[in-house]
Every structure is written in C-alpha cells, then in structure tokens.
Amino acid sequence: MIKEVYERYKGSGLEILCFAFDRSAETVQAAIDLDQLPGVHIVDTEGPGSPVQTLFNLKMQLPQYFLIDTKGRIYKHNVDFSTLGKSVYDLFATPPEY
C-alpha cells in the first residue's frame, strides 16, 4: 500500500519519513531492502522508550502514519494503513490554508 501511494503522489510533493525503533540498524535496513520501502528511513537504536518515541507520544502501536501538510501541521494521524490512500488523496485535494 505504501509503495503504491508514494508512486502516485510523489510528483505532487509527497515524501515518506519512517522511524524504526530497533536496536539493530542492520535488521531494519534488511527489511527496508527486502520490501523496497520508499522514503527517508530513520532508525532509533535506543529502541522502545527513546526520546523520539516519547516526543511523538507513540505507544508502540506501530506502524503509524502522520500526514503533515505544507505548513508543517499534522493533517492526519492513524494506525490503520487501509485509510492511507484516501487520506493522502484528501490532503492533496484540499488547498493548504495560509
């Protein structure tokens, strides 16, 4: 689902930022390579309970997505990836507020 959404909207400015909370960067990289996941990937090797996880208030209900608009505001946050395509469509169909 993520690859399809990215391919469809990357020309419109969609970028994907992925965080992984795992003590092994090599394991995460192997999964990224295996699944050919697009986007920018950040591996937090401090694992669960890290400052990044605390900052974003992630409760280990992973994966999660955050859609950020062009003003840097969270447009949508969800753990249900089945709604990702519709959410991205809605984000790009709605003109940003300035």
Rosetta constraint file for C-alpha pairs under 8 A:
AtomPair CA 1 CA 5 HARMONIC 6.24 0.50
AtomPair CA 1 CA 81 HARMONIC 7.70 0.50
AtomPair CA 1 CA 82 HARMONIC 7.86 0.50
AtomPair CA 1 CA 85 HARMONIC 7.76 0.50
AtomPair CA 2 CA 6 HARMONIC 6.02 0.50
AtomPair CA 2 CA 37 HARMONIC 7.68 0.50
AtomPair CA 2 CA 38 HARMONIC 7.86 0.50
AtomPair CA 2 CA 84 HARMONIC 7.92 0.50
AtomPair CA 3 CA 7 HARMONIC 6.09 0.50
AtomPair CA 3 CA 37 HARMONIC 6.57 0.50
AtomPair CA 3 CA 38 HARMONIC 6.38 0.50
AtomPair CA 4 CA 8 HARMONIC 6.22 0.50
AtomPair CA 5 CA 9 HARMONIC 6.24 0.50
AtomPair CA 5 CA 84 HARMONIC 7.84 0.50
AtomPair CA 5 CA 85 HARMONIC 5.91 0.50
AtomPair CA 5 CA 88 HARMONIC 7.77 0.50
AtomPair CA 6 CA 10 HARMONIC 5.40 0.50
AtomPair CA 6 CA 14 HARMONIC 6.77 0.50
AtomPair CA 6 CA 15 HARMONIC 7.42 0.50
AtomPair CA 6 CA 16 HARMONIC 7.56 0.50
AtomPair CA 6 CA 38 HARMONIC 7.26 0.50
AtomPair CA 7 CA 11 HARMONIC 7.92 0.50
AtomPair CA 9 CA 13 HARMONIC 6.74 0.50
AtomPair CA 9 CA 14 HARMONIC 5.54 0.50
AtomPair CA 10 CA 14 HARMONIC 4.55 0.50
AtomPair CA 10 CA 15 HARMONIC 6.46 0.50
AtomPair CA 12 CA 92 HARMONIC 7.87 0.50
AtomPair CA 15 CA 39 HARMONIC 6.23 0.50
AtomPair CA 15 CA 40 HARMONIC 7.85 0.50
AtomPair CA 16 CA 38 HARMONIC 7.01 0.50
AtomPair CA 16 CA 39 HARMONIC 4.46 0.50
AtomPair CA 16 CA 40 HARMONIC 6.09 0.50
AtomPair CA 17 CA 39 HARMONIC 5.68 0.50
AtomPair CA 17 CA 40 HARMONIC 4.78 0.50
AtomPair CA 17 CA 41 HARMONIC 5.95 0.50
AtomPair CA 17 CA 42 HARMONIC 7.61 0.50
AtomPair CA 18 CA 39 HARMONIC 7.00 0.50
AtomPair CA 18 CA 40 HARMONIC 6.06 0.50
AtomPair CA 18 CA 41 HARMONIC 4.68 0.50
AtomPair CA 18 CA 42 HARMONIC 6.01 0.50
AtomPair CA 19 CA 41 HARMONIC 6.02 0.50
AtomPair CA 19 CA 42 HARMONIC 4.86 0.50
AtomPair CA 19 CA 43 HARMONIC 5.79 0.50
AtomPair CA 19 CA 44 HARMONIC 7.00 0.50
AtomPair CA 20 CA 28 HARMONIC 7.14 0.50
AtomPair CA 20 CA 41 HARMONIC 7.60 0.50
AtomPair CA 20 CA 42 HARMONIC 6.28 0.50
AtomPair CA 20 CA 43 HARMONIC 4.74 0.50
AtomPair CA 20 CA 44 HARMONIC 5.91 0.50
AtomPair CA 21 CA 43 HARMONIC 6.12 0.50
AtomPair CA 21 CA 44 HARMONIC 4.92 0.50
AtomPair CA 21 CA 45 HARMONIC 6.12 0.50
AtomPair CA 21 CA 46 HARMONIC 7.01 0.50
AtomPair CA 21 CA 47 HARMONIC 4.44 0.50
AtomPair CA 21 CA 48 HARMONIC 5.98 0.50
AtomPair CA 21 CA 53 HARMONIC 8.00 0.50
AtomPair CA 22 CA 28 HARMONIC 7.24 0.50
AtomPair CA 22 CA 43 HARMONIC 6.86 0.50
AtomPair CA 22 CA 44 HARMONIC 6.32 0.50
AtomPair CA 22 CA 45 HARMONIC 5.21 0.50
AtomPair CA 22 CA 46 HARMONIC 7.06 0.50
AtomPair CA 22 CA 47 HARMONIC 4.75 0.50
AtomPair CA 22 CA 48 HARMONIC 7.48 0.50
AtomPair CA 23 CA 44 HARMONIC 7.37 0.50
AtomPair CA 23 CA 45 HARMONIC 4.24 0.50
AtomPair CA 23 CA 46 HARMONIC 6.11 0.50
AtomPair CA 23 CA 47 HARMONIC 5.49 0.50
AtomPair CA 24 CA 28 HARMONIC 6.65 0.50
AtomPair CA 24 CA 45 HARMONIC 6.39 0.50
AtomPair CA 25 CA 29 HARMONIC 6.11 0.50
AtomPair CA 25 CA 43 HARMONIC 6.11 0.50
AtomPair CA 25 CA 45 HARMONIC 6.70 0.50
AtomPair CA 26 CA 30 HARMONIC 6.12 0.50
AtomPair CA 27 CA 31 HARMONIC 6.40 0.50
AtomPair CA 28 CA 32 HARMONIC 6.25 0.50
AtomPair CA 28 CA 43 HARMONIC 7.31 0.50
AtomPair CA 29 CA 33 HARMONIC 6.09 0.50
AtomPair CA 30 CA 34 HARMONIC 5.98 0.50
AtomPair CA 31 CA 35 HARMONIC 6.04 0.50
AtomPair CA 32 CA 36 HARMONIC 5.59 0.50
AtomPair CA 32 CA 37 HARMONIC 5.28 0.50
AtomPair CA 33 CA 37 HARMONIC 6.92 0.50
AtomPair CA 44 CA 50 HARMONIC 7.50 0.50
AtomPair CA 44 CA 52 HARMONIC 7.69 0.50
AtomPair CA 46 CA 50 HARMONIC 5.50 0.50
AtomPair CA 48 CA 53 HARMONIC 6.97 0.50
AtomPair CA 48 CA 60 HARMONIC 7.62 0.50
AtomPair CA 49 CA 53 HARMONIC 6.00 0.50
AtomPair CA 49 CA 54 HARMONIC 6.43 0.50
AtomPair CA 50 CA 54 HARMONIC 6.27 0.50
AtomPair CA 51 CA 55 HARMONIC 5.94 0.50
AtomPair CA 52 CA 56 HARMONIC 6.31 0.50
AtomPair CA 53 CA 57 HARMONIC 5.92 0.50
AtomPair CA 53 CA 58 HARMONIC 5.29 0.50
AtomPair CA 53 CA 59 HARMONIC 7.85 0.50
AtomPair CA 54 CA 58 HARMONIC 6.46 0.50
AtomPair CA 58 CA 62 HARMONIC 7.94 0.50
AtomPair CA 61 CA 79 HARMONIC 7.05 0.50
AtomPair CA 62 CA 79 HARMONIC 6.98 0.50
AtomPair CA 63 CA 79 HARMONIC 6.28 0.50
AtomPair CA 64 CA 77 HARMONIC 7.31 0.50
AtomPair CA 64 CA 78 HARMONIC 5.76 0.50
AtomPair CA 64 CA 79 HARMONIC 4.38 0.50
AtomPair CA 64 CA 80 HARMONIC 7.44 0.50
AtomPair CA 64 CA 81 HARMONIC 7.77 0.50
AtomPair CA 65 CA 76 HARMONIC 7.94 0.50
AtomPair CA 65 CA 77 HARMONIC 5.65 0.50
AtomPair CA 65 CA 78 HARMONIC 5.57 0.50
AtomPair CA 65 CA 79 HARMONIC 6.32 0.50
AtomPair CA 65 CA 81 HARMONIC 7.72 0.50
AtomPair CA 66 CA 74 HARMONIC 6.50 0.50
AtomPair CA 66 CA 75 HARMONIC 7.39 0.50
AtomPair CA 66 CA 76 HARMONIC 5.75 0.50
AtomPair CA 66 CA 77 HARMONIC 4.46 0.50
AtomPair CA 66 CA 78 HARMONIC 6.79 0.50
AtomPair CA 67 CA 74 HARMONIC 5.81 0.50
AtomPair CA 67 CA 75 HARMONIC 5.28 0.50
AtomPair CA 67 CA 76 HARMONIC 5.06 0.50
AtomPair CA 67 CA 77 HARMONIC 6.37 0.50
AtomPair CA 67 CA 88 HARMONIC 7.48 0.50
AtomPair CA 68 CA 72 HARMONIC 5.61 0.50
AtomPair CA 68 CA 73 HARMONIC 5.34 0.50
AtomPair CA 68 CA 74 HARMONIC 4.52 0.50
AtomPair CA 68 CA 75 HARMONIC 5.33 0.50
AtomPair CA 68 CA 76 HARMONIC 7.26 0.50
AtomPair CA 69 CA 73 HARMONIC 5.47 0.50
AtomPair CA 69 CA 74 HARMONIC 6.46 0.50
AtomPair CA 69 CA 75 HARMONIC 5.90 0.50
AtomPair CA 69 CA 91 HARMONIC 7.34 0.50
AtomPair CA 69 CA 96 HARMONIC 7.21 0.50
AtomPair CA 70 CA 96 HARMONIC 6.84 0.50
AtomPair CA 71 CA 96 HARMONIC 7.59 0.50
AtomPair CA 71 CA 98 HARMONIC 7.79 0.50
AtomPair CA 75 CA 91 HARMONIC 7.35 0.50
AtomPair CA 76 CA 87 HARMONIC 7.30 0.50
AtomPair CA 80 CA 84 HARMONIC 7.38 0.50
AtomPair CA 83 CA 87 HARMONIC 6.12 0.50
AtomPair CA 84 CA 88 HARMONIC 6.13 0.50
AtomPair CA 85 CA 89 HARMONIC 6.16 0.50
AtomPair CA 86 CA 90 HARMONIC 6.07 0.50
AtomPair CA 87 CA 91 HARMONIC 6.12 0.50
AtomPair CA 88 CA 92 HARMONIC 6.29 0.50
AtomPair CA 89 CA 93 HARMONIC 6.01 0.50
AtomPair CA 90 CA 94 HARMONIC 6.08 0.50
AtomPair CA 91 CA 95 HARMONIC 7.93 0.50
